[in-house]
């Protein structure tokens, strides 16, 4: 482990290498000495200059640490957090995880679970009713073996047409993945 300072000045630039050999460099937002957790604001991994990534670094898991630029002046007052927005994001993430858990916990085939997850990525109104996938509160249902011909609902409704497209895309993606796996297996056998 790298030597841990008693404190890090807010606004200082710190570089570290984790025990997983990941390098992180960013501005110190906070440091908690009892837990040895350093919070760094880094440039966005998505490339958007308006956004930042926030890393919580456990210094117990750091192999190297350097203070690149020490700040001696008092830091600016941080912006207040939009708690309502954060709570909404937390609630949405919890709901998403519950749907994913529901898909895994259902006593159905892996094809059904896979299709459920694909639908749940874009539609929040999806649930299980025994072995059937129910979308949009009973407007559309998909029965085992979860193929295009197993979709039931009003074929002229927007919901039915949309779900049909999602299922078609999911089936194409599965076929493409199985083709690619076959190619990879053939290459390794040669």
TANOR-V550964 format. One record per backbone hydrogen bond with DSSP energy under -0.5 kcal/mol. NH is the residue of the N-H (numbers start at 1). CO is the residue of the C=O. E is the energy in kcal/mol with one decimal. If there is no record, write none. Layout:
# TANOR-V550964
[[NH CO E] [NH CO E]]
This chain:
# TANOR-V550964
[[2 62 -1.7] [5 3 -0.5] [11 28 -2.4] [12 9 -2.1] [13 69 -2.3] [14 12 -0.6] [14 26 -2.8] [15 66 -3.0] [16 24 -2.6] [17 64 -2.0] [18 22 -2.6] [19 61 -2.7] [21 18 -2.1] [24 16 -2.7] [26 14 -2.3] [27 41 -2.6] [28 12 -2.8] [29 39 -3.2] [30 39 -1.3] [32 37 -2.6] [33 31 -0.7] [36 32 -1.6] [37 32 -1.4] [38 36 -0.5] [38 57 -2.9] [39 30 -3.0] [40 38 -0.6] [40 55 -2.7] [41 27 -2.8] [42 40 -0.6] [42 53 -3.2] [44 51 -0.9] [47 44 -1.1] [49 47 -0.6] [51 48 -1.5] [53 42 -2.1] [55 40 -2.6] [57 38 -3.4] [57 55 -0.7] [58 56 -0.6] [59 36 -3.1] [59 57 -0.9] [61 58 -2.4] [62 59 -1.2] [63 17 -2.7] [64 17 -1.5] [66 15 -3.0] [68 13 -1.8] [68 66 -0.8] [69 13 -1.7] [72 70 -0.5] [83 81 -1.4] [86 82 -2.2] [87 83 -2.8] [88 84 -2.1] [89 85 -2.3] [90 86 -2.5] [91 87 -2.6] [92 88 -2.6] [93 89 -2.4] [94 90 -2.6] [95 91 -2.6] [96 92 -2.4] [97 93 -2.5] [98 94 -2.3] [99 95 -2.2] [100 96 -2.2] [101 97 -2.6] [102 98 -2.6] [103 99 -2.0] [104 100 -1.9] [105 101 -2.6] [106 102 -1.4] [108 106 -1.9] [113 109 -2.2] [114 110 -2.6] [115 111 -2.3] [116 112 -2.5] [117 113 -2.3] [118 114 -2.1] [119 115 -2.5] [120 116 -2.8] [121 117 -1.2] [122 119 -1.5] [123 119 -2.1] [126 124 -1.7] [127 134 -2.2] [129 132 -2.5] [132 129 -2.2] [133 142 -2.6] [134 127 -3.1] [134 132 -0.6] [135 133 -0.5] [135 140 -3.2] [136 125 -2.4] [139 135 -0.5] [139 136 -1.4] [140 135 -2.0] [141 152 -2.3] [142 133 -2.2] [143 150 -1.9] [146 143 -2.5] [150 147 -1.8] [151 148 -1.5] [152 141 -3.3] [154 139 -0.6] [155 153 -0.8] [157 154 -2.1] [161 157 -2.1] [162 158 -2.5] [163 159 -2.6] [164 160 -2.6] [165 161 -1.9] [166 162 -2.2] [167 163 -2.7] [168 164 -2.6] [169 165 -2.6] [170 166 -2.5] [171 167 -2.6] [172 168 -2.4] [173 169 -2.7] [174 170 -2.3] [175 171 -2.4] [176 172 -2.6] [177 173 -2.6] [178 174 -2.5] [179 175 -2.0] [180 176 -2.5] [181 177 -2.3] [182 178 -1.8] [183 179 -2.1] [184 180 -2.4] [185 181 -2.5] [186 182 -2.3] [187 183 -2.3] [188 184 -1.8] [189 185 -1.5] [190 186 -1.1]]
